[in-house]
Amino acid sequence: MPVSAATADGDANSVSQRASRSIAHPLARVLLLLTFTTGLVDATSYLGLGHVFTANMTGNIVFLGFGIAGSGGLPVVAPLVSLAAFLLGAGAGGVVAKRMADHAHRNLAWALAVEVVLIVVAAVMAAAIDIRPDAVSGDALIALLALAMGVRNATVRRIAVPDLTTTVLTMTLTGLAADSVLFGGSGKGTTRRTAAVLTMLCGALAGALLLKTSLAVPLAAAAVLAFLGATLYITAARRGL
C-alpha cells in the first residue's frame, strides 16, 4: 500500500523530533559527525585556499565586501566562486529534496553520497596537482567543496533538526545563551547545542593541524568521515532508527 506524502512527512518529522531530544539518536550523531567535517573543510579552504569559506557562506559575504573595498588583501573572485558553487549545490539539493519528499532517509543518503564523491575528487586533485590560491586550481577546489556543502545544507535544512544545521552556529550559540539557566531559561537543548559548538571547534582544530601535513590530508579525512556518516545513517535507517 503506497505511503501518502502527509504520512511520510509525519514520519520524517517524528525522526527529526526524536533526534532533537537526544544526541544519542543515530541521526543526531550523523549530523554531529558532519559538523566535524565542516570544521575540516572550512579549515582547509580558509587556511589553504586564500581566506575563503566553502561551508560558512555568511563569512564569504562579509569577506566579499572587504575584498571589494580593497581591505585586508582579501580576495574577490574566490568568495564569488564559493558562493556560486554553493548556491548551485543548494539548488540541486532542493530539487532532489522535493522529489524525495516521501523518502527522507533516501534523500539524506543521496546527499551524503554526493558529498563523499565531491570531497574525494577534491582530495585526489589536491594530492595530484599543485593547488594555489587565487589561481584556477584553487578556484576549482573551492567550487568542488562549496558544491558539496550546498547539497548537504539543502538536505539538512529539509530534515530540520534544531541546532544541528552542520555548518553555522550563530543561532545555536544564541539559543545556548538565551535559553540557559544562567539567564533565566529552562536550559533545554543545552547538551545538543554545546555538542554542536564543540564538535565544529574540534573539527576546525583537527583541520588546521592536518593541513600542516598537506592540503589533501584534511580533505581525505573529511571524505572518510562523511562516508562513515552515510554508512551509519543507512544502517540505522534500515533498522527503523
HELIX and SHEET records of a PDB file:
HELIX    1   1 ALA A    5  ARG A   21  1                                  17    
HELIX    2   2 PRO A   26  GLY A   48  1                                  23    
HELIX    3   3 MET A   57  ILE A   68  1                                  12    
HELIX    4   4 VAL A   77  ARG A   99  1                                  23    
HELIX    5   5 ALA A  104  ALA A  128  1                                  25    
HELIX    6   6 VAL A  136  ILE A  159  1                                  24    
HELIX    7   7 THR A  170  ALA A  178  1                                   9    
HELIX    8   8 VAL A  181  PHE A  183  5                                   3    
HELIX    9   9 THR A  190  LEU A  211  1                                  22    
HELIX   10  10 ALA A  216  ARG A  238  1                                  23    
END                                                                             
